[in-house]
């Protein structure tokens, strides 16, 4: 009789444990309410922008900075944006730089990925060029502009060379870091299942190293964008077209501070937009695929 009671009481307990485990594994699929999205995602950056504009205008209104050649009013900067938009130049500035930056980054990705895998998997190669990659990553991108101009002249190939030299080391080092953090058990399991060579790299190593690889890609884009801006500012030539770096340099030459701030804000806007549109969703996907981010 006692054994019967034990059985009947243990069954619901086991069922509740299983139900609890199922609940833990179940991801939330409900949509985030619009009001919560507005409060959590949209309102904070808008508030930050409003504070910056208030402080900026306050510095001028209170005559803390009363020289327009040093600090233009927000209205003057807005006027520069409006004039370039009405003249059809604004989108041209953005597209010239963004197209160069994205193409250069894709080329860096094509070169940096196999290089990172080679350094990560071959001890001799790591010993030979691993320190060089780390050194190149710490080298300021602007240092590559003078030799690139001498080697290739003032054309787009010079721009892409500077981007590659700035971005490839970051992408390769990010992938090396990701591969180093792959648990050896994954690799042994893959070999046991027949995933060796290229198949093992594609199905085991790269997916397991994805967090470090994505971090390297994100840093590689940052280096690509900074390298491109440095190249456009220094190597200013009419045949290259007017990108955001050239716009900034032209504004400096003309001592037009409103245009200087316009160029700076556009460079900042593009960097933030690329991160929000490409890398932030990619990072969330990687985290969610590993159960580290619940969708909801």
Buried (B, 14 or more C-beta within 10 A) or exposed (E): EEEEEEEEEEEEEEEEEEEEEEEEEEEEEEEEEEEEEEEEEEEEEEEEEEEEEEEBEEBBEEEEEEEEEEBBBBEBBBBBBEBBEEEEEBEBBBEBBBEBBBBBBEBBBEBBBEBBBBBBEEEEBBEEBBEEBEEBBEEEBBEBBEEBBEEBEBEBEBBBBBBBBBBBBBBBBBBBBBBEEBEEEBBEEBEEEEBEEEEBBEBBBBBBBBBBBBBBBBBBBBBBBBBBBBBBBBBBEEEBBBBBBBBBBBBBEEEBBBBBBBBBBBBEEBBEEBBEEBBEEBBEEBBEEEEEBEEE
